[in-house]
Amino acid sequence: MYGIPVPRYALVNRDKPYQDLEYFVEEEDFVEVHGQRFWKPFVEKPVHGDDHSIMIYYPSAAGGGMKELFRKVGNRSSEFHPEVRRVRREGSYIYEEFMPTGGTDVKVYTVGPEYAHAEARKSPVVDGVVMRNPDGKEVRYPVLLTPNEKQMAREVCIAFRQGVCGFDLLRCEGRSYVCDVNGWSFVKNSYKYYDDAACVLRKMFLDAKAPHLSTTIPPVLPWKVSEPAQPSEGLTRQGSGIIGSFGQSEELHCVIAIIRHGDRTPKQKVKLKVTEEKLLNLMLKYNGGRPRAETKLKSAVQLQDLLDATRILVPRTRPGPGSDSEAEDIEHAEKLRQVKAVLEEGGHFSGIYRKVQLKPLKWVKVAKGDTEEERPIEALMVLKYGGVLTHAGRKQAEELGRYFRNNMYPGEGTGLLRLHSTYRHDLKIYSSDEGRVQMSAAAFAKGLLDLEGQLTPILVSLVSKDSSMLDGLDNASIEMEEAKARLNELITTGVKAAQANGLSNKKPWMVDGAGLPLNAADLLPTLVKLTKKVTEQVRLLAKDEDEKLAETTSYDVIPPYDQARALGKTNIDVDRIAAGLPCGSEGFLLMYARWRKVERDLYNERKDRYDITQIPDVYDSCKYDLLHNAHLNIDGLDELFKVAQLLADGVIPNEYGINPKQKLKIGSKIARRLLGKILIDLRNTREEATNVAELKSQCQTSTTSNSMKNVREQIDHQPKSIIKSEESRRTSFTSEKSMDQDEDDDKEIKYRLDPKYANVRTPERHVRTRLYFTSESHIHSLMNVLRYCNLDESLQGEAGLICDNALERLLKTKELDYMSYIVLRMFENTEVNLEDPKRYRLEMTFSRGADLSPLEKKGVEATSLHQEHTLPIMGPERLQEVGSYLTLDKMEEMVRPFAMPAEDFPPPTTPQGFSGYFKSAGVLERLVNLWPFHKHANGNNVK
């Protein structure tokens, strides 16, 4: 007997509206019922079956808010409410954990326990827009049920004692869950369903009244035997169009893209030692009262407590000239004032971009009755903020998603949407843990799939976090420190002298410090001088703002919530710009703090020492202000940008290795897991395509429709022996625990279109898309492995994956800017023998991203820059020679030494809390009998 996964749920039953219940607790990111905790995102369903108002509550880490699901009204099936964060209390509700389904629901209709018809539709949880055909009907496509799902349909039909029954399936992380049973329900618009239903009913009647005829009459309707095939659309095959033309025999099977996040605000950090009692008590409150334990503050409640304490501690006035105040006290008060300004920025706390760490430094023992206990007397406070996706970053990500839709797949845009809606597009989107990366992924998905509405529901529904694969530099920290030390030595001793002993100019990328300007040491004093000039101008602006704020408000209350500022604005704030204020939510006080920190960290006057690692921060601040704050007319900013860009273009690439061999070593350590996952993606695609091709070839000599039908059924039900690690890293907002080993096979189920009734010419066609959103470090690391992998000792003498022409362009590119990407596409040449390595060809391209100077003054780019503060994304460039042929075998050979082996990946995961299983229909039936609605409703009204 197949097991049916049972979602963990809890019932909150109120006798009257707004009744206080001792067993029900609500916090910012969870509700607790009888000690059972449900973390957001979770689903809230009314107990009454006729109430269709279902709510989904999102975690603050994803931006918060609530989505209301309801019966379709026009072309809407849900609405997102960003301001709603508290659950309903006016009635009784069921709480369940939210299950990400990839944006698709499955509707199942039974006619007796032996028959089930299934259709897929766009899920209402994504953007709430109903897809309709020209006749106004909701667009649905018939899909095949897995054997396990068919058994589930049988058990639901028997348990609910409902022969003609409809229910909803959620397919999540390789498993299926029944989320709703609708009772007496029919398919709206399907000849197939009614023809099948007629056959089922006819057999039931014959079995009951004329069993001797039941086995002699064909199971199909008489007029269906010789019915002509339905006309259908087709998806044209295409070559790459980038590396070269390889003919119409090629078919795209896989798209893998590694993408950097969009335009962001500069990342910032404030460090200060605190001794104030209020702050030390706050640390003890959130670390469990342990005097030596550090604590992290991220939630709205925690940050509000810190803001309240900081407002009390910040002096109302600054000391005037000639004050007796110590310099350290003045600096401490300034940092507290900066902390206060950061916490008040944007009007709402979002753990996605602000966090505070409190770490005890000193302790004393104090008497408490007859005993002594430790108490902290000093702690280090570290506030990290900034790095928020801007309105420009969101626009860039959406536009790139649209570009991929229109250019990376056959069919000129409509092809991908058709593939996706018909279960022929296997899409998975992964993101690092950083908020700007997550939101870039959500915005890209919105453009790719032509979605509408806010990003939070898209993020939770379609994007999975995988920090182990896409975050962190710990594995290469030692090597990166060595590279930075050597880089500092190169710049201070003279780049020209250091490179004089290098190789000839034939391969300039092979020398130490390639890309550094020869006069780097001479540029440093100019950089410091211009930074001071800009900082002083911003200081005067901040002084004026501070005086005005002191006269008008004491910040007693936090401003209203502004979701756009919390998650990256969707449009430019025209009113702020017209008022002469900085773009976005940054005020002059924080803008000054940013520039003041850059100035101090860049050059230590007392030690007469430059810190070259601060050069990228100077460059970031310059570029941000030139793009978003040009209206402030800061004198010398453009000149500073030119100097900072010259230095940054050399420093940034060399931080990931001072020469090719060091770049390869650092890159392989940072991107090892990602490289392993990419190889798994490619192998899985090849094995799946090969299985399909082998099954089709078995019937090459036969042209009958029955033969092709049998082949397609085999294709759609073929057993999968694909490497078991596809889902193992998908850590969405709901998944943490590992599955039992004997259940791993279910993870590899490939859901398919029903080929017989889908009105699609190539139902066996399948495209796998894997999108990995990450930061600059992983883009550089991956690129370094791809371009220098042949330098490894085990591959000596092998030609590289990337041609010399591309290596030279990469050296000149230097910066892989916002929304830069690397794309691998795999094509199958159906005219080549299955055993031939050339059956599968790989194409590699890259884009420099938004690599355009904000000083651009001409053309369309300049208009977009000044009107929308948005830099355009550069198109893809070749990494191979035109007409070159890179096989998958060659790719594996070159990359395998640097990639994590498939067997080292952790086992698959299942959504937290979905660990119980019904082993028989009898258990499900007993649950139905116990359910409250069963006592008051007949079978036709089951909900």
Sequence and secondary structure as in RCSB ss.txt:
>XXXX:A:sequence
MYGIPVPRYALVNRDKPYQDLEYFVEEEDFVEVHGQRFWKPFVEKPVHGDDHSIMIYYPSAAGGGMKELFRKVGN
RSSEFHPEVRRVRREGSYIYEEFMPTGGTDVKVYTVGPEYAHAEARKSPVVDGVVMRNPDGKEVRYPVLLTPNEK
QMAREVCIAFRQGVCGFDLLRCEGRSYVCDVNGWSFVKNSYKYYDDAACVLRKMFLDAKAPHLSTTIPPVLPWKV
SEPAQPSEGLTRQGSGIIGSFGQSEELHCVIAIIRHGDRTPKQKVKLKVTEEKLLNLMLKYNGGRPRAETKLKSA
VQLQDLLDATRILVPRTRPGPGSDSEAEDIEHAEKLRQVKAVLEEGGHFSGIYRKVQLKPLKWVKVAKGDTEEER
PIEALMVLKYGGVLTHAGRKQAEELGRYFRNNMYPGEGTGLLRLHSTYRHDLKIYSSDEGRVQMSAAAFAKGLLD
LEGQLTPILVSLVSKDSSMLDGLDNASIEMEEAKARLNELITTGVKAAQANGLSNKKPWMVDGAGLPLNAADLLP
TLVKLTKKVTEQVRLLAKDEDEKLAETTSYDVIPPYDQARALGKTNIDVDRIAAGLPCGSEGFLLMYARWRKVER
DLYNERKDRYDITQIPDVYDSCKYDLLHNAHLNIDGLDELFKVAQLLADGVIPNEYGINPKQKLKIGSKIARRLL
GKILIDLRNTREEATNVAELKSQCQTSTTSNSMKNVREQIDHQPKSIIKSEESRRTSFTSEKSMDQDEDDDKEIK
YRLDPKYANVRTPERHVRTRLYFTSESHIHSLMNVLRYCNLDESLQGEAGLICDNALERLLKTKELDYMSYIVLR
MFENTEVNLEDPKRYRLEMTFSRGADLSPLEKKGVEATSLHQEHTLPIMGPERLQEVGSYLTLDKMEEMVRPFAM
PAEDFPPPTTPQGFSGYFKSAGVLERLVNLWPFHKHANGNNVK
>XXXX:A:secstr
   EEE  EEEE  SSTT   TTEEE SSEEEETTEEEESSEEEEESSTT   EEEE  GGGT  EEEEEEEETT
EEEEEETT  S   SS EEEEE    TTEEEEEEEESTT EEEEEEE TTTS B  B TTS B  EEB   HHHH
HHHHHHHHHTT SEEEEEEEEETTEEEEEEEEES   SS HHHHHHHHHHHHHHHHHHH HHHHTTS SS GGGT
T      B       SSS    TTEEEEEEEEEEE   B  EEEEEEEE  HHHHHHHHHHTTT TT  EEE SH
HHHHHHHHHHHHHS SS   TT    HHHHHHHHHHHHHHHHHHGGGS  TTT EEEEEEEEEEEEEETTEEEEE
EEEEEEEEEEE  B HHHHHHHHHHHHHHHHHSSTTTTHHHHHHHHTT EEEEEEE S HHHHHHHHHHHHHHTT
  S HHHHHHHHEEE HHHHS  GGGHHHHHHHHHHHHHHHHH HHHHHTTS  TTSGGGSTTTT  TTHHHHHH
HHHHHHHHHHHHHHHHHHHHHHHHHHH    S     HHHHH  SS  HHHHHTT  STT  HHHHHHHHHHHHH
HHEETTTTEE GGGHHHHHHHHHHHHHH GGG  TTHHHHHHHHHHHHHHHHHHTT SSHHHHHHHHHHHSHHHH
HHHHHHHHHHHHHHHHHHHHHHTTTT   HHHHHHHHHHHHH      TTSSTT B TTEEEE  GGGGGGGG  
  B TTTS BS TT  EEEEEEEE HHHHHHHHHHHHHGGGSGGGTT   SS HHHHHHHHHH    TT EEEEE
EEEETTS TTSGGGEEEEEEEE  S   TT  SHHHHHHHHHH        EESS TT  EEHHHHHHHHGGGS 
 GGGS   EEETT  EEE SHHHHHHHHHHSGGGGT  GGG  
